[in-house]
Structure formats: structure tokens, C-alpha cells
Amino acid sequence: MKTKIFFLAGALFVTLFVSAQKKQMTLQECIDIALQNNRNIKQKEITKKSNEIAYSQSKLNLLPNLNGSASQGWSFGRSQLADGTYQNINSSSTSYGLSGGITIFDGLRLKYNIDAKLADLKASEADLQLIQRDMIMSVSTAFLNVLLDKELLQVATDQLTLTKSKIEQQKSLVKAGKLAEGEIYELLAQEAKEEQSKIKADNALSQAYLELSQILEMDSYENFDIVIPENLVESELKLLNPNLVYDSAVVNRPDIKSAEYRLKSSERNVDIAKSYFYPTLDFGANIGGGFYNSVNVPLNTKVGFDLRIPIFNKFETKNQVKAAKLNVESNRLNLENSKIELRKTVQQAYYNAIAAKARWDAASKSEIASREAFRFVNQKNEAGRATVYELYQAKNNLTQVLSEVAQAKYEYVFRIKILEWLK
């Protein structure tokens, strides 16, 4: 007996220790971990940083360039002298200099390039925001699935506990000779069935935890548990107007912004292509000197302008403009399609939320009726005026309704979350 007590105490201690080791995580903590660990988000961050560098360089291209040069050479054998004669001599020469230049006019190509790179940067920022919002939605969905499966497991556990309690009552009646032993077999069969339901619910919860941990890119789901939010459902009851959701989304949604910025970038690329029709004017200067056979060569300074006028380049510029304009039309269609799909998504999400709310209301009413029906049949059974089979049916109906209530409740919360995510 002492060994059994010691074993039970040890098992309880291990269970409490393992529970204490599990990290309790809120929804916000799960979201923070996912945003930090997700590799797709990190890839978008790298893309954004690359575009930041490209935008910075496009502005720096307005600055003049400055280069230094130096050379050293030796000559051996016959060399022509200043008087035109040749002589076998060895000579050395050293030269050095500075040169610089700046573009004065290039058809505003540099300016348009800055605008295009800025639009590309804004588009990459919107892409990063979009993938972050998608990740938040994925985490929230997986989190709600865990909450749902937790509640379904609790329903299965409560129903099994109730059946076990009923079996103990029936055993007492059988022992007292007030009930035939055969009456208890149906309850025992019900107990076995409910134990299977509890195992299925427990497996579903483990699967939900696994999916959440995979989204968070954690090594194991066994080392953490979630904190159930207080007043989760009450805080999610506001059903948003679909027109207001769309009006807000078409202005604020990252995917719409990304499409708009890509359209703007393609429009600036048309201007860049057109700039090659115009002349290019550069200003340059250089200064240099050196030594010849250790004799100082005086400094030489030169300044000047370089004008290049395009006359004929095999229609390359003209075709580049056409290609750039086609890209503009493609991006404009992408933007229009994004807005159309957004409106469809908002409308569908709204009507899904309405349907989920109606299902939840109906399930809640059914729960009240089923609880009352079970209470009534249970009283009749205790008074000997209802069979165990009738009790079994009423209890099964109540279990099914409780599961439907939980599913409808979390589906409604999920649909509202989608509407909020679309804003």
C-alpha cells in the first residue's frame, strides 16, 4: 500500500513539474515569435534593404565623380629623340593626374531613376507588411484552432466524468437490489464510446498544437502552452460593414499599395526610356603632370564639355519605350484586378461572418433546450420513469450540441478576424 501511495505521489510530482516547465504564451507572444523566426519574412526584409541601397545610390548618382591616376614606365633600346634622330638609350617616365566630371543634362534620366527606385522601395515595404499581416492571420487562426480543440476536449472530458458518476450511482442501486444489473451495461458501453471520443479530442488538440508550433518554427510543441484570452468572444462581436471595410482596405491594404507603387515605378521607367531620345551634356576636367628621366613635366589642366546627340540607334530606344508602356498597362491591370478581388473577398468574408453568427445563435438556443431536455430525462431516470437508453440519447444530443456551440463560436470569431485583417 505504501509503495502504491509513493508511486502516485511521484507521478503527481512529475506531472506538476512538467506543467510548470511549459512556457505559457499569449496570442501576442506567439505572433512576435512567428514574426521573428519566419524565413519568408526575413527574405522580404533582405529585399527591402537591397531596395534601400538602390534608392540611396540613385540619389548619389547626382554627385560628380572624381578619379585619381598614376603610372610608371620604362623604355629600353632605340628611341626617337626630340630632333627626330634615334639613339640607343634607356628612359623612364612617371605620370599622375586627377579627373572629374558631372552630368549636366540627360533628359532627366537621373531624376526619373530616383523616383522609380523610391517606388520600388515603397513596394518592397508594402510586400513586407503584407507577409507580416499574413503571418499574424496564420498564427491567429492556429491559435483559435487550439482554443477550439481545448474546449472540445473539455466537453468530452466533462461528459465522460458525468457518465462515470452515473455508473457509480447505478452500481449503488444494483448493490442495493433496487436495479437490475443488466441496466448498467448500456452505460458501460456509453463510457467506452466517450473514452474513445476523449482520445480523439486529445489527438486533435495535439495536432492543433503541432500546427501552431510549426507556424512559429519551434522545435517542439510539448514545451509550451497557450494562455486563453479573457472575454475573447465578447471582444469580437462587432460585425464590420463591408463597404467600410473595403473603403479602408483599398487605401491601407499592403497588397494594394504594393500594386500602386509598382505601377508608379513602371510609369517612371517609361520616362527613363524616353530620356534616351534627348542629348546628353557632361562637364569634365582633369589635371596631370609627371617626370621624364627625372625631369619634371609641368602640370597640364584641361576642362571641357561633352555633348552626345542620339541620331540613329536601330530603333532601340523607340522599342524600349513601347516595352515600358506595355509594362505600365500590365501593372495597371494587376492593380485593378487586386481591387476587384479585394471587394469579392470582403463581401464573401462579410456573408460568411453573418452565416457563422446565425449558426452560433441557433446552436446557443439548441444548447439551452438540450440541457433542459437532459435534466428532465435524468430526473425521470432517477425516478425510474425513463430508461438508460433514453438518458443515453439525451446525453448524446447534449454532447453534440455543446460541440456545435464551440465550433460555431470560434468560427464566428475567425470570420470577424478575417474582416479585421482585410481592413
PyMOL commands that set and color helices and strands:
alter all, ss='L'
color gray80, all
select helices_A, chain A and resi 2-21+27-37+39-60+109-175+181-215+234-236+242-252+254-275+316-382+388-422
alter helices_A, ss='H'
color red, helices_A
select strands_A, chain A and resi 23-25+65-75+78-80+86-88+91-105+224-226+280-292+295-308
alter strands_A, ss='S'
color yellow, strands_A
deselect
rebuild
show_as cartoon
